[in-house]
Amino acid sequence: MKPFELYIPDKIIHPLFISIPHCGTHIDENIKSKMTNNAKKLIDTDWILQDLYFFAKEMSIPMIYANYSRYQIDLNRPLPSQENLYKRKTSALVPTLDFTNQKIYTDYNPDKKEIQNRISQIYQPYYQQIDDLFDLVQKKFNKVLLFDAHSIRRSVKEISDVAFKDLMLGNRDGETCYKSLLLEGAKIFEAHNYKHSNNSPFKGGNITRTFYNKEKNRYSVQLEMSQDIYMESDDKFNSCKKMLKELLIKFSDIMKNESK
């Protein structure tokens, strides 16, 4: 199994690209056999986000998305050698508990060798490809935005005591992208009657943090969304897709203006 799927358009026309690190559902059989029946349901998956963002191909926006489940390795967590940026309790790089603190494995804990294998075979190729996508898009545009796409169940009490908003943009409290992106995003969300927040409770994870580099003109933003706004019906799916198209066009325009 390839660690990710990749779409690169024939021509680069937008100064941004999309990453979807948590939509993968593949787990190697030797690992799956050690998992609990409940864990095999993969409830923490960012379900069908690759389908929701499929319009990126129509818009000629590069996109990378994971094939492997976050239960095998979480692409949005720091490596063991890196500082943990999360202030609240969260899942590990190679998790043994799900979001509800239920065991993922029946009687097994991945050792250091197994963790390193998952890092080298899945995690590092994904990060290298993101770096390569920045290089590719920067051949056309000076300033480039990484749009990291996520979704989550409406309520996860282990993360927040209150239900999540429809849409939550994060830029590490103003650090990783222009303020105008979040301001214009809010206008689009409100025009489509979505409830939204900025940097609460999600500020942007390890991918958002890792690839932001102002000196290299590389910016990043995370969009988290409650899954019921696109999974409950075809109408909701299509409405959400329409909003996302507008959002990415607006973000593209802003980044083009910032590059002038």
Backbone as CSV, one residue per row, in Angstrom:
resi,resn,N_x,N_y,N_z,CA_x,CA_y,CA_z,C_x,C_y,C_z
1,MET,0.840,-1.201,0.000,0.000,0.000,0.000,0.878,1.256,0.000
2,LYS,0.596,2.170,-0.906,1.313,3.444,-0.920,0.940,4.250,0.326
3,PRO,1.865,5.038,0.869,1.522,5.819,2.065,0.505,6.922,1.806
4,PHE,0.386,7.355,0.549,-0.545,8.448,0.253,-0.937,8.411,-1.224
5,GLU,-2.003,9.141,-1.523,-2.391,9.420,-2.911,-2.031,10.869,-3.211
6,LEU,-1.703,11.121,-4.449,-1.217,12.445,-4.827,-1.861,12.889,-6.129
7,TYR,-2.322,14.130,-6.138,-2.801,14.732,-7.382,-1.983,15.987,-7.655
8,ILE,-1.413,16.056,-8.849,-0.692,17.242,-9.298,-1.261,17.655,-10.645
9,PRO,-1.792,18.864,-10.754,-2.391,19.300,-12.025,-1.336,19.533,-13.098
10,ASP,-1.790,19.578,-14.336,-0.873,19.831,-15.446,-0.248,21.225,-15.341
11,LYS,-1.023,22.154,-14.804,-0.528,23.523,-14.667,-0.853,24.030,-13.264
12,ILE,0.120,24.681,-12.636,-0.087,25.262,-11.308,-0.693,26.651,-11.489
13,ILE,-1.922,26.841,-10.997,-2.594,28.129,-11.157,-3.007,28.745,-9.818
14,HIS,-2.785,28.035,-8.725,-3.120,28.550,-7.395,-1.900,28.439,-6.481
15,PRO,-1.691,29.427,-5.617,-0.545,29.389,-4.694,-0.862,28.630,-3.405
16,LEU,-1.485,27.473,-3.555,-1.821,26.664,-2.392,-1.983,25.205,-2.803
17,PHE,-1.983,24.341,-1.797,-2.286,22.926,-2.015,-2.938,22.372,-0.759
18,ILE,-3.565,21.183,-0.900,-4.361,20.585,0.172,-3.674,19.331,0.698
19,SER,-3.689,19.185,2.014,-3.241,17.964,2.681,-4.399,17.414,3.509
20,ILE,-4.622,16.099,3.428,-5.660,15.447,4.243,-5.007,14.239,4.929
21,PRO,-4.470,14.421,6.130,-3.663,13.367,6.751,-4.429,12.284,7.492
22,HIS,-5.731,12.493,7.764,-6.458,11.558,8.624,-7.630,10.851,7.945
23,CYS,-7.678,10.843,6.628,-8.791,10.189,5.927,-8.498,8.728,5.614
24,GLY,-7.268,8.271,5.835,-6.890,6.915,5.487,-7.578,5.861,6.347
25,THR,-7.847,4.715,5.755,-8.505,3.620,6.479,-7.729,2.303,6.394
26,HIS,-6.629,2.278,5.664,-5.874,1.029,5.535,-5.040,0.770,6.786
27,ILE,-5.055,-0.473,7.241,-4.188,-0.941,8.317,-3.607,-2.282,7.879
28,ASP,-2.314,-2.432,7.996,-1.674,-3.691,7.608,-2.264,-4.840,8.425
29,GLU,-2.407,-5.985,7.796,-3.084,-7.117,8.435,-2.385,-7.585,9.713
30,ASN,-1.061,-7.549,9.730,-0.352,-7.993,10.931,-0.603,-7.071,12.121
31,ILE,-0.996,-5.836,11.836,-1.357,-4.890,12.898,-2.840,-5.022,13.237
32,LYS,-3.659,-5.116,12.224,-5.100,-5.239,12.436,-5.443,-6.457,13.291
33,SER,-4.700,-7.535,13.108,-4.982,-8.766,13.856,-4.777,-8.593,15.354
34,LYS,-4.049,-7.572,15.751,-3.785,-7.315,17.165,-4.762,-6.292,17.766
35,MET,-5.646,-5.736,16.939,-6.541,-4.675,17.378,-7.838,-5.228,17.968
36,THR,-8.469,-4.428,18.814,-9.775,-4.797,19.352,-10.831,-4.646,18.261
37,ASN,-11.940,-5.316,18.418,-13.029,-5.199,17.443,-13.545,-3.776,17.370
38,ASN,-13.581,-3.096,18.512,-14.049,-1.711,18.521,-13.090,-0.803,17.760
39,ALA,-11.801,-1.011,17.947,-10.813,-0.178,17.267,-10.872,-0.344,15.757
40,LYS,-11.234,-1.537,15.306,-11.311,-1.802,13.868,-12.404,-0.975,13.184
41,LYS,-13.286,-0.365,13.976,-14.299,0.524,13.401,-13.707,1.859,12.975
42,LEU,-12.512,2.169,13.460,-11.771,3.386,13.054,-12.599,4.656,13.269
43,ILE,-13.206,4.779,14.439,-14.164,5.873,14.646,-13.530,7.258,14.591
44,ASP,-12.214,7.345,14.751,-11.560,8.659,14.748,-11.092,9.091,13.360
45,THR,-11.514,8.367,12.341,-11.163,8.706,10.953,-11.837,9.998,10.510
46,ASP,-11.160,10.781,9.695,-11.758,11.960,9.044,-12.470,11.463,7.785
47,TRP,-13.672,10.932,7.985,-14.360,10.155,6.959,-14.593,10.915,5.655
48,ILE,-14.263,10.268,4.563,-14.507,10.646,3.159,-14.129,12.093,2.838
49,LEU,-13.178,12.644,3.577,-12.746,14.008,3.240,-12.129,14.067,1.852
50,GLN,-11.453,13.004,1.440,-10.874,12.996,0.096,-11.956,13.090,-0.964
51,ASP,-13.151,12.575,-0.671,-14.273,12.702,-1.611,-14.845,14.115,-1.586
52,LEU,-14.939,14.684,-0.395,-15.458,16.048,-0.276,-14.569,17.039,-1.015
53,TYR,-13.262,16.847,-0.916,-12.306,17.771,-1.541,-11.912,17.336,-2.951
54,PHE,-12.607,16.377,-3.500,-12.280,15.891,-4.834,-12.360,17.006,-5.881
55,PHE,-13.147,18.043,-5.590,-13.260,19.173,-6.518,-11.918,19.853,-6.757
56,ALA,-10.940,19.594,-5.894,-9.620,20.202,-6.087,-9.056,19.858,-7.468
57,LYS,-9.383,18.675,-7.975,-8.897,18.290,-9.291,-9.530,19.154,-10.377
58,GLU,-10.813,19.481,-10.203,-11.478,20.361,-11.174,-10.863,21.761,-11.143
59,MET,-10.386,22.173,-9.969,-9.830,23.514,-9.790,-8.325,23.565,-10.018
60,SER,-7.720,22.422,-10.354,-6.263,22.340,-10.555,-5.491,22.729,-9.300
61,ILE,-5.953,22.235,-8.164,-5.259,22.438,-6.885,-4.555,21.133,-6.513
62,PRO,-3.252,21.146,-6.301,-2.561,19.924,-5.869,-3.136,19.409,-4.545
63,MET,-3.129,18.096,-4.390,-3.683,17.504,-3.173,-2.948,16.218,-2.834
64,ILE,-2.682,16.047,-1.538,-2.118,14.817,-1.012,-3.030,14.331,0.104
65,TYR,-3.313,13.023,0.113,-4.114,12.493,1.217,-3.657,11.090,1.588
66,ALA,-3.811,10.776,2.863,-3.257,9.554,3.439,-4.060,8.330,3.044
67,ASN,-3.370,7.227,2.881,-4.022,5.924,2.714,-4.113,5.158,4.034
68,TYR,-3.140,5.362,4.912,-3.091,4.603,6.162,-3.912,5.283,7.257
69,SER,-4.531,4.462,8.083,-5.293,4.973,9.221,-4.372,5.645,10.232
70,ARG,-4.915,6.642,10.908,-4.184,7.306,11.980,-3.929,6.360,13.148
71,TYR,-4.627,5.218,13.194,-4.349,4.231,14.238,-3.034,3.496,13.981
72,GLN,-2.613,3.436,12.725,-1.310,2.833,12.427,-0.197,3.837,12.715
73,ILE,-0.389,5.069,12.259,0.485,6.175,12.644,-0.251,7.472,12.357
74,ASP,-0.152,8.411,13.288,-0.858,9.684,13.154,0.078,10.698,12.506
75,LEU,-0.242,11.083,11.296,0.613,11.987,10.529,0.620,13.412,11.048
76,ASN,-0.261,13.714,11.981,-0.339,15.088,12.485,0.165,15.197,13.928
77,ARG,1.092,14.312,14.283,1.708,14.344,15.610,3.221,14.467,15.458
78,PRO,3.890,15.074,16.448,5.354,15.216,16.367,6.066,13.896,16.539
79,LEU,7.271,13.839,16.011,8.129,12.679,16.208,8.594,12.607,17.666
80,PRO,9.050,11.438,18.103,9.501,11.318,19.497,10.584,12.324,19.873
81,SER,11.391,12.719,18.905,12.493,13.654,19.182,12.046,15.110,19.233
82,GLN,10.784,15.384,18.867,10.297,16.757,18.793,9.494,17.139,20.031
83,GLU,9.424,18.435,20.260,8.634,18.961,21.379,7.150,18.719,21.116
84,ASN,6.434,18.323,22.149,4.987,18.139,22.038,4.303,19.492,22.113
85,LEU,3.638,19.895,21.017,3.006,21.203,20.977,1.613,21.221,21.585
86,TYR,1.057,20.066,21.933,-0.330,20.003,22.381,-0.422,20.255,23.885
87,LYS,-1.247,21.222,24.256,-1.429,21.562,25.667,-2.456,20.656,26.328
88,ARG,-3.425,20.193,25.546,-4.436,19.285,26.083,-4.031,17.850,25.791
89,LYS,-4.708,16.912,26.446,-4.454,15.510,26.198,-4.878,15.161,24.772
90,THR,-4.047,14.412,24.076,-4.373,14.057,22.697,-3.776,12.697,22.366
91,SER,-4.093,12.190,21.195,-3.587,10.878,20.792,-2.105,10.955,20.454
92,ALA,-1.454,9.804,20.494,-0.011,9.739,20.285,0.334,9.562,18.810
93,LEU,1.615,9.682,18.513,2.113,9.445,17.157,1.719,8.050,16.683
94,VAL,1.964,7.064,17.497,1.476,5.702,17.271,0.566,5.377,18.448
95,PRO,-0.719,5.622,18.294,-1.626,5.563,19.443,-1.920,4.140,19.904
96,THR,-2.143,4.010,21.197,-2.625,2.756,21.774,-4.013,2.942,22.385
97,LEU,-4.488,4.202,22.415,-5.831,4.523,22.875,-6.513,5.394,21.831
98,ASP,-7.827,5.245,21.657,-8.552,6.130,20.757,-8.980,7.390,21.510
99,PHE,-9.759,8.254,20.850,-10.170,9.510,21.470,-11.003,9.318,22.731
100,THR,-11.658,8.173,22.844,-12.494,7.912,24.022,-11.739,7.095,25.069
101,ASN,-10.421,7.014,24.912,-9.552,6.308,25.859,-9.789,4.801,25.895
102,GLN,-10.339,4.259,24.815,-10.490,2.812,24.686,-9.237,2.230,24.034
103,LYS,-8.853,1.032,24.453,-7.660,0.399,23.917,-7.798,0.102,22.425
104,ILE,-6.741,0.356,21.685,-6.706,0.017,20.261,-6.259,-1.429,20.072
105,TYR,-5.380,-1.917,20.937,-4.863,-3.275,20.816,-5.366,-4.153,21.960
106,THR,-5.516,-5.414,21.687,-5.998,-6.347,22.711,-4.921,-6.624,23.757
107,ASP,-3.730,-6.965,23.314,-2.644,-7.271,24.252,-1.315,-7.042,23.552
108,TYR,-1.049,-5.761,23.230,0.125,-5.453,22.407,0.427,-3.965,22.516
109,ASN,1.697,-3.622,22.564,2.157,-2.250,22.476,3.303,-2.194,21.476
110,PRO,3.203,-1.368,20.441,4.295,-1.273,19.465,5.595,-0.872,20.147
111,ASP,6.671,-1.589,19.848,7.963,-1.239,20.430,8.670,-0.188,19.574
112,LYS,9.852,0.225,19.997,10.564,1.298,19.309,10.869,0.941,17.855
113,LYS,11.218,-0.322,17.617,11.523,-0.741,16.251,10.294,-0.651,15.359
114,GLU,9.152,-1.096,15.872,7.910,-1.038,15.104,7.501,0.405,14.839
115,ILE,7.640,1.247,15.847,7.315,2.665,15.667,8.205,3.290,14.606
116,GLN,9.496,2.972,14.646,10.421,3.529,13.653,10.090,3.039,12.252
117,ASN,9.646,1.792,12.130,9.235,1.287,10.822,8.065,2.084,10.264
118,ARG,7.097,2.376,11.102,5.933,3.148,10.655,6.329,4.577,10.288
119,ILE,7.260,5.120,11.040,7.754,6.464,10.722,8.428,6.480,9.355
120,SER,9.338,5.543,9.125,10.118,5.555,7.889,9.294,5.172,6.667
121,GLN,8.304,4.303,6.845,7.538,3.801,5.710,6.323,4.667,5.367
122,ILE,5.771,5.384,6.337,4.525,6.117,6.111,4.671,7.612,6.411
123,TYR,5.166,7.924,7.603,5.218,9.306,8.086,6.204,10.156,7.286
124,GLN,7.438,9.704,7.207,8.457,10.506,6.525,8.169,10.714,5.038
125,PRO,7.676,9.700,4.303,7.309,9.968,2.905,6.218,11.024,2.750
126,TYR,5.254,11.033,3.679,4.182,12.040,3.605,4.755,13.440,3.809
127,TYR,5.610,13.582,4.797,6.211,14.897,5.073,7.133,15.333,3.945
128,GLN,7.868,14.389,3.388,8.742,14.737,2.271,7.927,15.205,1.069
129,GLN,6.782,14.571,0.833,5.957,14.968,-0.302,5.355,16.353,-0.093
130,ILE,4.982,16.688,1.124,4.511,18.049,1.391,5.621,19.048,1.075
131,ASP,6.816,18.757,1.511,7.944,19.635,1.208,8.140,19.773,-0.298
132,ASP,7.997,18.665,-1.010,8.136,18.693,-2.472,7.024,19.505,-3.129
133,LEU,5.820,19.457,-2.555,4.716,20.245,-3.104,4.968,21.740,-2.916
134,PHE,5.524,22.117,-1.799,5.923,23.519,-1.637,6.920,23.908,-2.726
135,ASP,7.923,23.078,-2.950,8.912,23.370,-3.989,8.245,23.528,-5.350
136,LEU,7.317,22.631,-5.646,6.643,22.655,-6.939,5.837,23.935,-7.133
137,VAL,5.007,24.266,-6.162,4.133,25.436,-6.311,4.950,26.727,-6.272
138,GLN,6.056,26.718,-5.547,6.884,27.930,-5.478,7.683,28.188,-6.750
139,LYS,7.646,27.267,-7.676,8.214,27.549,-8.989,7.361,28.577,-9.736
140,LYS,6.085,28.672,-9.345,5.150,29.604,-9.994,4.836,30.797,-9.091
141,PHE,4.694,30.532,-7.802,4.286,31.584,-6.865,5.297,31.721,-5.737
142,ASN,5.550,32.963,-5.363,6.521,33.235,-4.313,6.042,32.743,-2.952
143,LYS,4.800,33.087,-2.604,4.236,32.730,-1.304,3.167,31.651,-1.486
144,VAL,3.271,30.602,-0.685,2.419,29.427,-0.873,1.787,29.027,0.458
145,LEU,0.532,28.579,0.373,-0.234,28.173,1.554,-0.510,26.675,1.534
146,LEU,-0.203,26.019,2.625,-0.616,24.634,2.861,-1.951,24.661,3.599
147,PHE,-2.967,24.049,3.003,-4.307,23.972,3.585,-4.483,22.553,4.118
148,ASP,-4.453,22.409,5.439,-4.529,21.092,6.065,-5.971,20.824,6.490
149,ALA,-6.583,19.808,5.891,-8.024,19.564,6.031,-8.307,18.423,7.010
150,HIS,-9.263,18.668,7.917,-9.621,17.693,8.949,-11.123,17.702,9.193
151,SER,-11.606,16.626,9.840,-12.997,16.602,10.318,-13.063,15.719,11.560
152,ILE,-14.156,15.887,12.317,-14.269,15.201,13.601,-15.738,15.042,13.962
153,ARG,-16.036,14.078,14.811,-17.395,13.938,15.312,-17.821,15.217,16.025
154,ARG,-19.113,15.516,16.002,-19.619,16.767,16.571,-19.251,16.923,18.049
155,SER,-19.204,15.825,18.741,-18.911,15.900,20.171,-17.945,14.793,20.566
156,VAL,-16.853,15.182,21.197,-15.888,14.242,21.779,-15.539,14.804,23.148
157,LYS,-16.186,14.308,24.169,-16.065,14.914,25.500,-14.649,14.834,26.048
158,GLU,-13.868,13.861,25.561,-12.481,13.761,26.017,-11.629,14.908,25.488
159,ILE,-12.091,15.594,24.441,-11.389,16.746,23.888,-12.009,18.051,24.374
160,SER,-13.351,18.102,24.404,-14.043,19.332,24.790,-15.354,18.992,25.490
161,ASP,-15.672,19.754,26.508,-16.921,19.548,27.243,-18.138,20.020,26.449
162,VAL,-17.918,20.849,25.457,-19.017,21.369,24.642,-18.880,20.857,23.212
163,ALA,-19.989,20.809,22.502,-19.973,20.366,21.107,-19.155,21.342,20.260
164,PHE,-18.552,20.809,19.213,-17.729,21.636,18.343,-18.591,22.504,17.428
165,LYS,-18.015,23.608,16.976,-18.649,24.437,15.953,-18.675,23.669,14.623
166,ASP,-19.392,24.210,13.663,-19.403,23.592,12.335,-18.011,23.598,11.720
167,LEU,-17.350,24.752,11.813,-16.065,24.958,11.150,-15.113,25.678,12.092
168,MET,-13.850,25.221,12.101,-12.855,25.783,13.018,-11.532,25.964,12.281
169,LEU,-11.189,27.218,12.001,-9.915,27.522,11.355,-8.835,27.712,12.418
170,GLY,-7.632,27.255,12.122,-6.529,27.417,13.053,-5.247,27.822,12.360
171,ASN,-4.551,28.791,12.958,-3.236,29.200,12.436,-2.252,29.434,13.582
172,ARG,-2.351,28.570,14.599,-1.470,28.649,15.756,-1.515,30.038,16.383
173,ASP,-2.756,30.507,16.614,-2.990,31.820,17.249,-2.337,32.956,16.469
174,GLY,-2.507,32.923,15.151,-2.038,34.017,14.317,-0.631,33.870,13.794
175,GLU,0.019,32.762,14.077,1.431,32.608,13.729,1.669,32.148,12.308
176,THR,0.870,31.216,11.783,1.282,30.472,10.586,0.711,30.984,9.272
177,CYS,-0.209,31.939,9.304,-0.717,32.505,8.050,-1.262,33.897,8.300
178,TYR,-1.591,34.577,7.233,-2.088,35.942,7.330,-3.436,36.002,8.042
179,LYS,-3.619,37.035,8.841,-4.875,37.247,9.555,-6.046,37.351,8.601
180,SER,-5.796,37.916,7.428,-6.865,38.120,6.446,-7.504,36.799,6.007
181,LEU,-6.748,35.710,6.029,-7.313,34.421,5.651,-8.425,34.010,6.611
182,LEU,-8.186,34.178,7.898,-9.195,33.809,8.880,-10.376,34.780,8.847
183,LEU,-10.102,36.049,8.625,-11.186,37.035,8.563,-12.087,36.781,7.361
184,GLU,-11.495,36.532,6.215,-12.295,36.269,5.018,-12.981,34.912,5.105
185,GLY,-12.311,33.966,5.741,-12.947,32.674,5.964,-14.210,32.808,6.789
186,ALA,-14.156,33.629,7.826,-15.325,33.845,8.682,-16.490,34.423,7.885
187,LYS,-16.199,35.328,6.974,-17.264,35.918,6.151,-17.940,34.868,5.283
188,ILE,-17.138,33.986,4.711,-17.699,32.940,3.865,-18.522,31.961,4.698
189,PHE,-18.025,31.573,5.857,-18.773,30.665,6.727,-20.133,31.261,7.104
190,GLU,-20.122,32.530,7.472,-21.366,33.183,7.882,-22.341,33.330,6.720
191,ALA,-21.803,33.584,5.537,-22.670,33.693,4.357,-23.379,32.382,4.057
192,HIS,-22.775,31.276,4.468,-23.372,29.951,4.263,-24.055,29.420,5.528
193,ASN,-24.196,30.293,6.521,-24.921,29.959,7.764,-24.270,28.854,8.576
194,TYR,-22.941,28.839,8.591,-22.212,27.901,9.434,-21.734,28.606,10.701
195,LYS,-21.809,27.916,11.825,-21.214,28.398,13.065,-19.718,28.112,13.007
196,HIS,-18.903,29.052,13.507,-17.467,28.880,13.321,-16.677,29.470,14.488
197,SER,-15.407,29.110,14.533,-14.486,29.671,15.515,-13.088,29.700,14.923
198,ASN,-12.223,30.505,15.505,-10.827,30.582,15.104,-9.939,30.157,16.262
199,ASN,-9.069,29.199,16.009,-8.083,28.744,16.990,-8.702,28.229,18.288
200,SER,-9.904,27.730,18.196,-10.575,27.166,19.368,-11.587,26.117,18.931
201,PRO,-11.459,24.905,19.453,-10.385,24.405,20.323,-9.158,23.900,19.556
202,PHE,-9.216,23.979,18.223,-8.111,23.457,17.403,-7.321,24.615,16.795
203,LYS,-6.029,24.641,17.046,-5.179,25.733,16.584,-4.362,25.386,15.345
204,GLY,-4.396,24.108,14.951,-3.506,23.629,13.897,-2.489,22.704,14.523
205,GLY,-2.333,21.519,13.954,-1.486,20.501,14.564,-0.052,20.527,14.078
206,ASN,0.579,19.366,14.129,2.005,19.298,13.824,2.315,19.663,12.381
207,ILE,1.444,19.316,11.447,1.684,19.682,10.045,1.645,21.194,9.878
208,THR,0.656,21.827,10.485,0.551,23.289,10.420,1.800,23.941,10.988
209,ARG,2.267,23.421,12.116,3.445,23.986,12.763,4.722,23.702,11.980
210,THR,4.892,22.472,11.538,6.146,22.048,10.921,6.464,22.798,9.644
211,PHE,5.449,23.035,8.815,5.728,23.552,7.479,5.619,25.064,7.358
212,TYR,5.162,25.731,8.416,5.195,27.184,8.381,6.644,27.659,8.461
213,ASN,7.023,28.500,7.514,8.372,29.052,7.510,8.323,30.408,6.806
214,LYS,8.241,31.453,7.589,8.079,32.799,7.026,9.260,33.174,6.146
215,GLU,10.466,32.768,6.545,11.652,33.106,5.751,11.601,32.482,4.359
216,LYS,10.972,31.334,4.261,10.839,30.662,2.967,9.512,30.992,2.273
217,ASN,8.724,31.896,2.858,7.411,32.268,2.316,6.462,31.069,2.237
218,ARG,6.524,30.220,3.251,5.657,29.049,3.333,4.701,29.223,4.524
219,TYR,3.409,29.168,4.214,2.380,29.428,5.222,1.461,28.211,5.341
220,SER,0.738,28.160,6.445,-0.119,26.997,6.680,-1.350,27.397,7.478
221,VAL,-2.430,26.661,7.228,-3.681,26.863,7.961,-4.388,25.520,8.057
222,GLN,-5.087,25.307,9.149,-5.859,24.067,9.330,-7.342,24.396,9.369
223,LEU,-8.130,23.582,8.685,-9.582,23.663,8.805,-10.095,22.356,9.393
224,GLU,-10.668,22.458,10.569,-11.370,21.342,11.206,-12.859,21.567,11.021
225,MET,-13.617,20.504,10.760,-15.055,20.653,10.608,-15.783,19.508,11.282
226,SER,-16.968,19.802,11.790,-17.803,18.747,12.357,-18.373,17.911,11.218
227,GLN,-18.306,16.596,11.366,-18.615,15.711,10.248,-20.076,15.753,9.820
228,ASP,-20.975,16.129,10.712,-22.389,16.115,10.330,-22.738,17.184,9.306
229,ILE,-21.857,18.167,9.096,-22.193,19.209,8.112,-21.996,18.718,6.678
230,TYR,-21.375,17.552,6.506,-21.239,17.022,5.141,-21.602,15.553,5.010
231,MET,-21.799,14.851,6.131,-22.030,13.414,6.054,-23.490,12.994,6.211
232,GLU,-24.358,13.888,6.636,-25.733,13.486,6.950,-26.616,13.325,5.720
233,SER,-26.295,14.024,4.647,-27.137,13.950,3.448,-26.359,14.451,2.241
234,ASP,-26.851,14.129,1.049,-26.237,14.633,-0.179,-26.325,16.149,-0.251
235,ASP,-27.442,16.699,0.201,-27.599,18.158,0.169,-26.548,18.838,1.038
236,LYS,-26.316,18.292,2.228,-25.302,18.879,3.107,-23.906,18.717,2.506
237,PHE,-23.651,17.578,1.925,-22.373,17.331,1.272,-22.123,18.370,0.177
238,ASN,-23.110,18.579,-0.664,-22.952,19.514,-1.779,-22.869,20.957,-1.306
239,SER,-23.608,21.299,-0.261,-23.537,22.656,0.285,-22.160,22.924,0.878
240,CYS,-21.641,21.942,1.582,-20.309,22.089,2.169,-19.254,22.200,1.084
241,LYS,-19.377,21.398,0.064,-18.429,21.447,-1.051,-18.449,22.821,-1.722
242,LYS,-19.620,23.381,-1.926,-19.727,24.712,-2.530,-19.019,25.758,-1.693
243,MET,-19.218,25.682,-0.370,-18.556,26.623,0.536,-17.040,26.477,0.462
244,LEU,-16.552,25.236,0.448,-15.112,25.004,0.421,-14.477,25.518,-0.867
245,LYS,-15.178,25.377,-1.968,-14.675,25.929,-3.228,-14.482,27.443,-3.108
246,GLU,-15.488,28.115,-2.563,-15.390,29.566,-2.375,-14.239,29.919,-1.443
247,LEU,-14.094,29.133,-0.393,-13.037,29.394,0.574,-11.663,29.281,-0.065
248,LEU,-11.437,28.244,-0.833,-10.123,28.049,-1.432,-9.834,29.061,-2.531
249,ILE,-10.853,29.468,-3.250,-10.660,30.533,-4.243,-10.260,31.834,-3.551
250,LYS,-10.944,32.152,-2.459,-10.619,33.362,-1.703,-9.208,33.275,-1.134
251,PHE,-8.843,32.132,-0.581,-7.492,31.973,-0.039,-6.447,32.094,-1.143
252,SER,-6.747,31.553,-2.311,-5.836,31.678,-3.445,-5.645,33.138,-3.825
253,ASP,-6.732,33.880,-3.884,-6.651,35.305,-4.238,-5.825,36.088,-3.219
254,ILE,-6.027,35.793,-1.945,-5.283,36.490,-0.904,-3.784,36.203,-1.029
255,MET,-3.436,34.935,-1.241,-2.022,34.595,-1.350,-1.398,35.212,-2.605
256,LYS,-2.157,35.291,-3.690,-1.635,35.954,-4.891,-1.375,37.424,-4.632
257,ASN,-2.286,38.090,-3.918,-2.105,39.499,-3.603,-0.908,39.725,-2.682
258,GLU,-0.709,38.809,-1.749,0.422,38.928,-0.826,1.748,38.710,-1.541
259,SER,1.720,38.033,-2.678,2.948,37.756,-3.426,3.360,38.915,-4.323
260,LYS,2.490,39.901,-4.498,2.804,41.020,-5.398,3.857,41.929,-4.796
